[in-house]
Each structure stands twice: as structure tokens, then as C-alpha cells.
Amino acid sequence: MSGEEEAPSRMKYKIYEKELRKLQVELCRLQEWVKEKKFRVIILFEGRDAAGKGGTIKALTEKVSPRVFRVVALPTPSDREKSQMFLQRYMQHFPAGGEIVIFDRSWYNRAGVEYVMGFCSPEEHRRFLALCPQIEKYIVDAGIILIKFWLEVGKEEQERRFKARIDDPLRQWKLSPMDTESYRRWYDYSRARDLMFKATHSKHAPWIIVRSDDKRRARLNCMAHVLKTIPHKKVSRAKVRLPKRSGKGRYDDQAGLRRMNFVVERY
């Protein structure tokens, strides 16, 4: 969809739930295949603040094992980490065989927030953009499947989401001074995004743009793309049957609990 085309209507919740279940069932099958074949996968989620990264990652991972689908959301680097090679703190989280690692923001912080907010020098930014495609080539050549998502939220929709967070006590924690500053610097982030795409959109590690004004469509489209990108088959499993409980050593196993403290049952 081009920028001039009219945006589609919001997806209805019932349709979303139906399609979400289908994709989550298939993701469970993908999980078994990844374990079986010892695949290594990295999925990056980047985008502006309030683009919907967290919700998309939640939809992608809520029905699968956290031992296979690992989410990595790194905090601000410590003084020690600042003295390391830039990619060092990310590489220690790379997947072993049978793992899918999802980065909720990644090394591309250097091309976005660090560059726009002046947390890195222009030379560090330039060097990152020059070296990043080479490093990603090494990652892919090592046999790791690398998927890079950019969630693209519109100007008006981002403003609506920020205002909703201000008024909602359940979401106010999502707003930080950095978020409000990013809102102010919309065009600075746009230029940084375009520089990043120009330098790091490669044949071996292309960027996949996801329109995210409609969160439900964005989540489903991301999940469908992951399933399409990682070739997989259904792994046959023996049907699980519950064994008969043994009555050996039978005793009143509730008696000991009567002396313990229980939570007050308010509901």
C-alpha cells in the first residue's frame, strides 16, 4: 500500500480472534520444527514509539514456549557495556540450536534513538551504518535466519496512542520523557529511519515494513510473514494419555494445608 492509498478499515475483533488462533496454532507447529531441526532464528522489531511492537511480540509469543521463543528487551547500557564493542551486548543473546530470539529493539538503536538524541557521535553513527550490513552477512552466513521488521505508524495514529496513554492509568508507565521527546522530533526520526533503510536494507537481510495503524492487522501480518519465511512441517507426536493415578501410599493430603495461611478469597 502506498502512502497515497486510503487506509483499510479497522479489523473487527471477532475476525481478528479467529485468524489469530489459526496463526498461533501454526506457530506452535513451527516451534516443534525449530526444536527438531535445531534452527537458529533472530527476529528484530523496530519502529517509532507507540508503533505497536510490544503488542505484536505478545501476540507472537503468548501461546508458545519461552524456552524456544526468547524475548530480549535490553535496558539502557551500563558504563561497562558502553565501553564494549557496540554489538557485544546483543550478541550474547543470540540463539543456540532450537531457539528463536526476538529483539524488542536491537542494535538498530544506534541508527535511531542514539543518533537522534545525540547519544552517539556522528562518526559512530556513520561507522555503524557502514559495518552493519557486513555483520548481518556474517550472521546469515553462519546459518541464522534473520528477520527485520519495521512497524510504521502514522503521525496522527501515534498522537492518538500517546494521548490514550496519558489518560489510562494502566498504560501511563509506557510514557517516558524519551517518548515525548521522540514525539516532538517526528521528522528527525523520519530522516534517521530513511538513512538506516538506505544503508542496511540488503539482499541477505532486507527490512520488512509493516503498516501498524491497525494493530490487529499488523500483528497478523507479522505472524504470517514469520511462518512464511521459516520453512517448516508438522512434527508428528505420540498422543499423550494420562496414566491411572496410583493409590499406593494414599493419605489425607489436605490435612497439612489446614494449618497454613491462605489468601483471602475476595472473589
C-alpha positions, 0 to 999 in steps of 0.5 A: 500500500502506498502512502497515497492509498486510503487506509483499510478499515479497522479489523473487527475483533471477532475476525481478528480472534479467529485468524489469530488462533489459526496463526498461533496454532501454526506457530506452535507447529513451527516451534516443534520444527525449530526444536527438531531441526535445531534452527537458529532464528533472530527476529528484530522489531523496530519502529517509532514509539507507540508503533505497536511492537510490544503488542505484536511480540505478545501476540507472537509469543503468548501461546508458545514456549519461552524456552524456544521463543526468547524475548530480549528487551535490553535496558539502557547500557551500563558504563561497562557495556558502553565501553564494549564493542557496540554489538557485544551486548546483543550478541550474547543473546543470540540463539543456540540450536532450537531457539528463536530470539526476538529483539524488542529493539536491537542494535538498530538503536544506534541508527535511531534513538542514539543518533537522534538524541545525540547519544552517539557521535556522528562518526559512530553513527556513520561507522555503524551504518557502514559495518552493519550490513557486513555483520548481518552477512556474517550472521546469515552466513553462519546459518541464522535466519534473520528477520527485520521488521519495521512497524510504521505508524502514522503521525496522527495514529501515534498522537492518538496512542500517546494521548490514550496513554496519558489518560489510562492509568494502566498504560501511563508507565509506557510514557517516558520523557524519551517518548515525548521527546521522540514525539516532538522530533517526528521528522528527525526520526523520519530522516534517521529511519530513511538513512538506516533503510538506505544503508542496511536494507540488503539482499541477505537481510532486507527490512520488512515494513509493516503498516501498524495503524491497525494493530490487529492487522499488523500483528497478523501480518507479522505472524504470517510473514514469520511462518512464511519465511521459516520453512517448516512441517508438522512434527508428528507426536505420540498422543499423550494419555494420562496414566491411572493415578496410583493409590499406593501410599494414599493419605489425607493430603489436605490435612497439612494445608489446614494449618497454613495461611491462605489468601483471602478469597475476595472473589 
